[in-house]
Amino acid sequence: MGSEALRSRVAQLGQIALATDDVEGLRDFYRLLGALASPLCIDRESGLQSCVLDFCGVRLELLEWPDRGEGAAADGQSSVLVYLSFALGTADAVDELSVIMAAAGHRMLEPPQRTCEAGCYESVVLDPDGNRLKLTV
């Protein structure tokens, strides 16, 4: 089987959903990364607020349920996210966006640096909900 046939079988990431207590705050944060945001949508029956962010075809959906409870998804399960990674293309871009995020008041866990993992260049920042984001080359 050729590589083209194998490639057609690989699922591609299409969307990530994050439960949050502040859709607008997260929307504004992720727009710093260049995402195009849909208008805020509110379901009249459930009160669910949502917003979809587009990163060149990969969608990040932010969901805020009323009375969700601290750190719990609508079904009562805790939501866990290890990290989201955003490839920026160059070390200079990692440096620049890291400075922008820090200046905007977001907590930088790891400043831009080469990691021992194959020498990747990255920084780690927290979004307003405490999710880890790796900014990489």
N, C-alpha and C positions, 0 to 999 in steps of 0.2 A: 504494500500500500504506500503510495507516494505521500510526501509531506503535505500536499494540498488536501488530500482526503483526510489526513489526520487533523489538520487545522480546522476543517469544517465541523469536526465533532467536538471541538473545545468550546465549552460555554464561556461567554464573555460577560463580565460584570456589567449589569445594566442599572441597578439601583441599590442603594443602601438606605435603610430607614432607621432614624434615631428618634426615640421618645424623649421628650424634653418638657420642662416646666416653663420654657420661654421661647416660643417659636420665633418671635421677632428678633430677640437677641442673638440666637444662633444664626438666623438668616443673615443678619448684618455682619456677623463674624465671617461666615463662609463666603460672603460677597467680597471680602478682602482678598480671597484667593482667586477672584475673577469669575465666580459662578453667576449665571443668569438666573434670577429668581422669578418664579411665577407669583402672581398676586396671592396674598393670604386668603385662604378659603376656610369658611366656617360652616360646618354641617349644622343646620337648624335643629335637627332632631336630637343628635347626640352631644352637640357642643364641641365636637372635635375640631381643632384648628390645625391646618396643615399648610405647608409650603413646599414646593418642589424646586430644587436647585439643579441646574444643568451644568456639568463640567464636560463640555465637548462630547455629549452623548451619554455620559454616565450620570445617572440621576441620584441625588441625595434628597430623600423625603424626610421632612421634619414634622413630627406629630405631637400635638399637645392635647391630652384629654382633660376635661374638667374633673376635679376631685381625683386625680390620678394617684396622689400620694407620693411622698418623697422617694425617688429612685425606683418606682415600680411601674411596670407597663400596665396597660389597660386590663390584661388578663390576670393580673396579680403577680406575674413573674418578674423578677428583677432583670433589667436589661443590662447586658455587659458588652462592652466594646473594648478590645485590647488597644487598637489604634487604627487610624486611617492614615494612609500614606499618599502624599501628593508629590509627583515627580515634576520638578521645575526646570530641568534641562541643564542648568549650570550651577557651579558653586557660588558664583556671584548672585544669581537669582535667589539661592537659599539664604545667603547673607542678607540681601536686601529685604526679603519678605520677613525674615526673622527680626530685623530691626523695626520694621513696620508693625509687626504683631506686638513686640515688647513696648513700643511707643504708644500703642493703642491700649496698653494696660493688661495685656494677656500674659499669663505666667509662662516663662520660658523654663522648661525642665532641664533641657540640655542645649547649650549654645551650639552654633554651627561648628562641626568638627568631623574629622575622619574617625570612623568607628573601626573596631577590630574585625567586624564582619566584612571581609573582602575589601576593606578600605573605602567603604561608601562614605560619602559626604552628606551629612544630615544634621538637622536640629529637631528638637521635640518641644512642642508648645501645647498648652492646654486650651481648649475652647471654653466658653463660658459655663458649660455643664461639667467640666473636668475631664472630657474625653481627650485622649492623647492624639496628637497629629504629628507625624513625621514629615518634615519638609526635606525632600531628597533631590539629588541631581537627576 
